[in-house]
């Protein structure tokens, strides 16, 4: 492991200190690529994702908060926080409905189905009050002009915000548990064929309709099921087969977007893949260079761990896979960029979480190691969560009615963390030439 001292020495000897991808400060240069530990833009300059999650994969399968605020006002908060990416979640069921019915679901019907006739109709009417561009005929995604996901994508593009799409689950519901039927490949609701079809559909739809669509997460928080309803063993070999097949399907649908590979145990573990590449007991290997989409691959991890010290916290993250960020660690078998796509805590000032070790250590790590991150979550409340309607979430950076930040000190700490992540000199003067970027674009695996 490279120590803090070595990191500082590297920063001192860097040839330049390049400013990375602030929101609303210059153009976004798509498509993005991966090269070693770096995400690069089309000019060959490093890009650091610093953002927030916007959930849309629960029962209604529409991004949260629109009954309280307009899309524009919510994106205003993303910009005010100094962020440059939104991780927008979706459920495969949304795409399944299109295939099953031959058309997309109207948002009014989606609200009524999830909340009941009275509350669903009221929720829909509140969405229209805040978002008058919608109507009785507006759908979630497809067919008509300015559907909900398209409207969000359009606003993000207007504000120079990257859109990272995340497949959160198959069945639209609150995530995640061992027995919710969404845990593992071909679990009760996790039909693998439908999953790949849904990923391809969204990749193609985003290519056509979303100007700053830059990346997609294949699956959120894979985990071992306990309901006994899954036919595939919970192993790295099963992971490898399904994740690479899905990535190939996505790449065929949209060759421009980055493809995020999550780990096991609720996406807290990529150790075996990063350090060994061995995915089963007979020595089958996973090698990122063997795929044509190699320069589109990114690792993602989550952490919600308790913290006793920053050193022990970093040691656990390093072991989980963050060591891929260390260019001097020769034990790395598969080196890709790694982004912390979920972390979070209670956002109320009274909780004090913003000044605790968990937050402050991550703040330091992101600045020193220059890795991207996305806070869970923007949502002050949910249309429905685990059966509770209009459910408040104290982990949301916004308050229940999405009008302001939940905590002044907590939001200030997040702004400072974002600014420090962007401002740190951890890029070490990295720049890739146009010729190198073209090689990434045209990469063909050694097996082809």
Secondary structure as UniProt FT lines:
FT   HELIX           4..13
FT   TURN            23..24
FT   STRAND          33..35
FT   TURN            36..37
FT   STRAND          38..40
FT   TURN            42..43
FT   STRAND          45..46
FT   STRAND          50..54
FT   TURN            59..60
FT   TURN            64..68
FT   HELIX           71..80
FT   TURN            81..82
FT   STRAND          85..91
FT   HELIX           92..101
FT   HELIX           107..115
FT   HELIX           117..130
FT   TURN            132..133
FT   TURN            136..137
FT   HELIX           148..158
FT   TURN            159..160
FT   STRAND          162..169
FT   TURN            178..179
FT   TURN            185..186
FT   TURN            188..189
FT   HELIX           192..209
FT   TURN            211..212
FT   STRAND          213..217
FT   HELIX           236..253
FT   TURN            255..256
FT   STRAND          258..262
FT   TURN            265..268
FT   HELIX           272..276
FT   TURN            281..282
FT   HELIX           288..290
FT   TURN            292..293
FT   HELIX           294..296
FT   STRAND          297..302
FT   HELIX           310..320
FT   HELIX           322..325
FT   TURN            327..328
FT   TURN            330..331
FT   STRAND          337..343
FT   HELIX           349..351
FT   HELIX           353..355
FT   HELIX           357..369
FT   STRAND          373..375
FT   STRAND          381..385
FT   TURN            386..387
FT   STRAND          388..392
FT   TURN            394..395
FT   TURN            400..401
FT   HELIX           408..423
FT   TURN            426..429
FT   HELIX           434..441
FT   TURN            446..447
//
